[in-house]
Every structure is written in structure tokens, then in C-alpha cells.
Amino acid sequence: MTDLKKNAKKQAETAIATARDIAEESTVNAKAAAVKAQATAKDAEKVFEDTTTLLQDGITNWQHKAFELAKANLDAGFDFAQKLVSAGTPAEAFELHSEFSKKQVSELNAQAQELGALSMKVAEDATKPGQNGMLKSFDEMKKAFAA
């Protein structure tokens, strides 16, 4: 074989080896990216599950509290009705109504504040997994770009 043919053959072998190395490196990188994407999807699924669970639990707690408060209001109404029936004079009935009305306005205000605070807690608790997931993602991106 002439030197020209040997040189061409060597260059072809080098090119093939380089192409093979690039292909192998690309395959390794693609596999790593697929594993990373799968892990990220798994993390996102966990965040979604945690958020859903917290939201469901929070709504259930809110509903229980709302029913508890509604029952207290109904009980207060029945107690008032019993007292009103036993009132001896219109003045006594008016006094009972005045006391009941003042107490109920105060109670309803406190109940509204309690339900509002519980609503805020439900919202805050339900958003924590998403916030934590985003912070984790940003930290991972920061590390990836720093490398």
C-alpha cells in the first residue's frame, strides 16, 4: 500500500473512532438526561400529590369547623326561642331579643374571623410543597449552571 492509501485509511479509521466516541458520549448524555427528566417528573408528581392531600385535608377541616359553627348558631337560636317563649312580658321579650342580637353579631364576627384564618392556613399549607419544589429546582439549575 502506498503512503497515500495508508494515510487515507488511517484518517478514515480516526474519523470513524471519533464518530463512535461522539456517539457513545451522546448516548451517555442522553441516558443521563432521561434519568434526570424521570427524576424531575417523579418530584413533580410528589409535589402534586402532597399539595392535593394538604388541600383536601384543609378543606375537610374547614368544612368541619363551618358545620361546628353552624351547629353552635342553631343551638343559640333554639336557646333564644325557648327563653323568648318563657318571657312574661313584652319588655322582657324585647330585652332577650336585644341581648341575643348583640351576642350573635359578636359571635358571627368571631366566627368569620376564625374561618378566614383557617382559609389562609389551608392556602398557605397547600402551597408549601410547590414552593419547596420550585426552590429545589432553582437550586439544581444553579448547581448545573455553576458546573
C-alpha angles and dihedrals in degrees: 000000000000123000090250092056092044091050092048091048091049091049091049091050090048091049091049091048091048091048090049091050091049091048092049092048090048090051091050091048092047091050091049091049091049091051090048092048091049091050091048091050090049090051091049091050090051091049090050092048092047092048092048092048093048091047093049092048092047094049090048091052090048092051092049090051092047091051091046091053092045090052090050089052092049091048090050090050092051091047089052091049091052092050091046092053090052094049111121100205138025089246091056090048090050090050091050090049092049093050093045093049093050092047093047094049089052092045093048091050091051091046092051090051091048093051091045092052090047090050090053091049091050091051093046094047093047093052096049097083091052093048092048091047092052092048089051091049092049091049091051092049090048091052091046093052092044091055 
